[in-house]
Amino acid sequence: MTLVAAPARLSTAAATFEADFAARLHWSADTDAAIEQRVADILADVQKRGDEAVLEYTARFDGLSAPNMAALELTQADFKAAFDAIPQAQRDALQAAAKRVRSYHEAQKKASGESWSYRDEDGTLLGQKVTPLDRVGIYVPGGKAAYPSSLLMNAIPAHVAGVQEIIMVVPTPVRGSVATGGTGEGTSTKGERNELVLAAAYVAGVTRAFTIGGAQAVAALAYGTATVPKVDKITGPGNAYVASAKKRVFGTVGIDMIAGPSEILVLADGSTPPDWVAMDLFSQAEHDELAQSILLCPDAAYLDAVQREIDRLLPTMPRAEIIAKSLTGRGALILTKDMEEACAISNRIAPEHLEVSSTDPHRWEPLLRHAGAIFLGAYTSESLGDYCAGPNHVLPTSGTARFSSPLGVYDFQKRSSIIEVSEAGAQMLGKIAAELAYGEGLQAHAQAAEMRLNPPVKPR
């Protein structure tokens, strides 16, 4: 059977554009009710029974049978052995990527992650104290896919922020288990480990790691067990069960975000080779059948050229079937009036990845307000950002870039306000506070402020 990737062809000049555009963008983030209930049950069970429950669910879903949690813990020696075992080219690539990611986040910390203070005219000290979280948990997917790059993107900014303990959970399911899409009938005492992920843990400096996954791993991190330490925040992507679990434990711990399917939006002026753009659209479509790849361009002939390249290149792709379903189901090639209109539509979408494929990308960048990451110029493929450019690849999806940001050093820090009021400052601020407190009917607030007005004796 010949595969066909047929993204919708839309034009902003068409009378039906708004309806067609909305239909193409629609994606429901609602989780299946059965998944929600199952996750709720798993979280409650792990909170109650701890390690015992984690061991049972790991055997049931991952097919990984272990006598105790110690058998599921990875050691620093495991990380080092994996690093030594992978090819030299992979070692070099991991270290080069880690160096760039670290440099970027160190600059980010310097720009926005340092404590600050000032004294006003009456000597009152005001400021903000920035401190790292004590312990964080990072979820690294396993099973159907493994992402050492995601490990770097989560662990390195945590280190730069000053987090002392980074606890990794990574499922290592047995082939044929539920987690790998099988029946779950077979079990083993050893799951399938991804050596590149373990090597990345060595490079990134993970403190401890456990070969557990799913909702039970999120529960173990959030509530703590006899073996798995309770963390302050959980970051990292996962499947529907992981996403549901993260939503449910938020408040007990912090979380980074709830990620939807991957997205790329390309703004093109027609100057970039069309096969480059076609492959960039593929780069997100190959993730998932629900991933979204959209091209906006004011040149109809260029859209035709990109479609021809899609047709030509698709048969060469190992994940052609996924790409075809993604582009046909959620992809779009949109003809716009001009590049200004294309920028306006991009802001409505607020994409995860935004490529400005133009001879003059800096002309259009000021018009772009909402995007997880902006890639400027024909040579800046989104895939470079995924692996080694430096900025974080954990990005807001599903339009949430309108109000949220990429994962960064700031996600692993917290801020405390610093206030030291001088005697002179208390005379001025006390009157203001008392007036407002009386207005709110809070007598004690008002009197606490008034007691500092012209105190008869200085406090010791």
N, C-alpha and C positions, 0 to 999 in steps of 0.2 A: 504494500500500500504506500502511495506517495504522500509524504507529509506536506501539509500546507500551513504556512504561517501568514494569516491574513488579518493584520491589525485594521481596525476600523478606519476608514477614510472620512474625515470630517472637514467641514469648511465653516469658518466663523460667519461667512456671508449667507449660509443656508438658513432658511426660516426655522428649521427644526434643530439648529445647532445646540441651543441651551438644553433641550430635552435629551438629545443624543449624548451630549457632553456629560450631563449628570448621570445618565445610565452607565456610561463607560467608567466613571469614577466610583460608582457605588461599590462599597464593600462593607459587609457587616462584621463588626468586631465582636458580636455577641457569641459567647461560648455555648456550646451544646449543653442543655440542662443536665443531661446524664453525666457529662464530664464534670460540671460544677459540683454535682452531688458526690461523685466519686472522689474528687479532690477534697471536698469538705470532710469526708469520712477518713481519708488518709491523713490529713492534717491532725484531726482529733485523735486518731489512733497513735500517731507518732508522738504527739504531745503527751499522751497518757503512758505509752509503753516504751518509748524511746528506742534504744538500740534494737530491742527485740522486734519491734514493728519494722524498722528499717531493713533488717536482715530478711524478714519475711517478704516484704514488697520487692526487694532486690532479687530474691530467688523467683518470685512470681512473674515479674515483668521483664527482668534482664536475663533470667535463666542462670544467674550467678549464685551458686550455693556456697555459703561461707559459714564456718563454725562460729565466728565471732567478728566483731567490727575490726579488730586488729588485722584480720586477713584481708580487709577491704581498704586498708590504708596504704597509700603510696609513700615511699621514703625519698629523702634527698638522694640516696644512692640510686634509686630507680630513675630519677630525673637525669642524673649524671650519666648513667649507663645508656639511657636513651639518646642523650646528646652525643655521646661518643660513638653510638652505633649508626646514626644516620650519615648519609654521604656528606663529604666536606662541603659540597656546593650548598646543601641545605643548612649546614651549620653556619656558613658564611652569610647566607641570606637571612636567617633568623637574627643573627647578631647585628647585621646592617640595619634591618628593619627596626629592631629594638632600640638601636642607637638613635635613629631618627625620631621614633615615637617619644623616647625619653627627652631628647632635646626640645621638641615642640612643647611638651608638657611642663618642662622646667621653665621655658619662656612664659607659658600660660600662668604658672604659679607666681612668677615674678610680677606679671602684669595685673593679676586679679586675685591672688591668693595669699597676700601678706597682711599682717596686722597693721593698723594705722591708728593715729590719735592726733588730737590738737587741743590747745587751750584757748578758750574764748577770752574776751577782754577782761572778765572779772576773775580769771584764773581757774575756771571750771575745766576739768579734763573730760573730754568726750572722745570716744573712739570705738574700735572694733577689734576684738581679739579672735584671730583665726587659728583653730586647732584641728589636727587630724582626728578622724575616727580611730578608735582603738583597734577594732578587728572587723574585717569585711569578708564576705563570702562571694566567690565568683563561680557562676555556673557556666561550664563549658560543655556544649552539646557533644554527644557521642552516638553510637548506633548507626543511623542512616548517613550521618555526616559528621565530620570532625573539623574543627576550625582553630588551628594553632594561632592564627592571626587575631582571633577574638580574645584569646588568652592574653596576648601581648597588650591589646587595647584596653583590657580591664585591669590587669595587674600592674602595668607600668605607671599609669597615672596615680594609682593608689600608693605605690612606693614613693613617687615624687611628692605626693601630698604629705607623706610622713606616717602612713599607716604602718603599724608595727607587725600585725599578723594578717596574712592573706590566706584564707582557707578555700581551697578549690574542691569542687565536686565535679566529677566527670564520669558518666556512666561508661562501663566497658561490657556491654551486653554480649551474651553468647549468641552465635549465629543461629537463627531460627526462633529466637525468643520473641515475645510480644513487642519489645522495644525495637526489634529489627524488622517488624512486619510479619513475623512468623506466627505459628500456633502456640508457642510457649510450652510445648510438650517436653522438649529436651532441656536438661540442666547440666552445668559443668562447674567445676571449682575454679575455672580460669576463664575470664572473658577476653574479648578482643581489644587489646590496648593499641592506641595510635601512638607510635613512637615519636612522631613529629610534635604531637601535643605535649607529651612528657618532656621532650627536649625544650619546647617553648617554656614550660614551667621552670626548667632549670635556668634558662636565660632571663626570665622575668622575675625570678626570685620568689616563687610561691613558698609559703611557710609550711603548710600541711595540705594533704590532698586525700580524698576518699573516692573510691570507685563506686559511687552511688549516683543515681539520677532521678528524674521525675519529681512528682509532688513530694515524695518522701524525702528527697534530698533537700528541697526547699524548707520543708518542715523541720528537718534536723538542724539546719542552719539557723532558722528563725527561733526555735524554742530551745535548742541545745539538747544533747543526750549525754549519757555517761561518757561517751567517746568523742562525739562531734561538738566542738565549742560553739556556744551561742554567739552570733555575730551582731553587729550594729546595722549593717546594710547588706543587701544582696543585689548583685549586678550580673548581667550576662543574659544572653538569649536562650530560648528553649521552645519546646512544642506547646500545644494548647494546654496540656496539664501543668506544665511549668508556669506558663503565663497566668493561668487561673490561680495557682498556688501563690504566686507573687502578689497578685491583687489581694488575696485573702489575708496574707500575713502583714500587709502594709499597715503600719501603726504599731505593731509589735517590733518590726524592724523597718528601716528605710528600704526603698527599692529604686532602681534607676528609671525604668520606664516599662511600659507594656508595648512591645514591638509588634507591628503588623507585617504583612508581606513586604518584601523589598520593592523599591521604586527607583526609576530613573526618568528624568525629564531632560530632553536635549533641546536647547534653543539653537537653531542653525540658520545661518544667513546664506547657505548654499555654497560656501567656499571650501568646506572640508570634504575630502574624498568620501563618497557615499558609503564605501565598504567599511570605513572606519566607524561611521555612525551606526551602520547596521550591526556591527560587532559590539558596539557599546550598548545598543538595545538588547542584544543577546546576553550581555554580561549580567543583567539583572533577571531577564526572563529565564535563564537556566537555573536560577535558585529554586523556583517554585512555580507551580501552575497558576498560583494566585498573584505572582509578582506582576508589577505594572511597568511597562516601557512606553513612553510617549515622546513623539517628536513634533515640535512646533516650528514651522517654517513658512515664510511668505512666498516661496517659490514652488509652484505646483510641479514643475519639471524635476526639481530636486527630490521632492517626495516620491515621484515615480522612479527616480534613479535609486533611491534607498530601498524601495520595495523590490526592485530587480536584484539588488545585492542580497536582500533577505532571502529571496528565492534561490539565488545561486549558492549562498553560503550555508543555508540550513542543512543540506544533506551531509556537510562535512563535520557537523557538530555531534559529539558523543551523546549529548543530552538533547538531541533534536526534538524528541517527542514532547519533553517538558517545555522547551522553547516555543514550539508550535502552539501548544495549548495556552500558554501564557499570552503570547502575542495575539492569538485569535480571540481569546476570551476577554482580555483586559487591555491590550495594546491599542495605540491610536497614532495615526499620522494626520496631523491637523494643519490645514492651510489657513494662515492668518493674513490679515490685511497688510501688516508690516511687523517689524521687530518690536516696536513699542507695544502693539497689541499682544504679541507673543509674551512679552515680559509681564503684562497685566494678567494674562491667563495663568502664567507660572505662579504668580502670587496667590491666585485663587486656589491652585492645587497645593501649594506649600510642600514640594516634593522632598523626599529623603535625600536624593542625589540630584544635583542640577548642573548640567554641563552647558556652558556658553560656548558653542562651537562656531566661532566668528573670527574674522580677521582683526576686529577691534573689540575684544570682550570687555575692556574697561569702559567703553562707551555705554554698555548695557548694564554692567554690574550695579551702578547706583540706583537703577530702577527696580532691582530685585530685593525684596524685603523679607521673604519667607522661604527658607530652605534649610535643610540640615547641613549640607555642605555644598559649596559652589566651586565648580571646576572651570577655570578660565582658560580658553584657548584650545585650538584643535589638538595640541599635543598632550593635554591634561586629561587622560582617560580616567574614568571613575575607578577602574581597577587599581591604578597606582595609589589612590587614596585608601583602598581596601587593605593594602598590604604594607606600604613602606614610605608614603610621602611624609607622614609625621602626624597630622591631625587625626583625631579619633574617628574610627569608622562605625562606632555605635551611635546611631543617629535616630532622631524622631521620625516616625512614619505616619501614614494615614492622615495627613494634614496637621499633625500636632506640632510641626515646625512653626506654626503660627504663634505658639506660646511656650515652646520648650527648646532645649539646646542639645548639642552633642554631649556625650559622656566626657567628663574632663576632671581635672584636679579638684575643681570646686565640688564635685559629687562625693569626694572622699574627705571633705572638710566640713566643719560647722563653724558658725560665727556667734560670738558672745558680745553683746554691747558692753562697753566700758564707760562708767559714769563716776566721776569724782567731783562733787560740788564743793566749791570753796565757800567760806563764810560769807563773803560778799555776794557770791552767786545765790546763796540760799535766801538772801533778803529780797532779791528780785524774783527768783523762781517760786519761792514760797507763796508770795501774794498771788501769782498767776494760778498756781496749782490749787490753792485754797478756794479761790473764786470759782474755778471750774468744778471742784469737788463738791462745794455747797450746792452748785447748780444741779449736780447729779444726785444729790441727797446722800452723799457718802461723808458723814460727819467725821469719822476717824481719819479718813484720808486728809481732810481739810486741817484737822487739828494737828496731825503729825507734821504737816508742812508749816503751820503757824508756830509750833514750838521751836522751830529753828530761826524764827525772826527775833533779832536782838536777844540772843540767849543770855541769861544772867551769869552763867559760868561757861567757860569753854569746856567742851567734852574732852575727857581724858583720852 
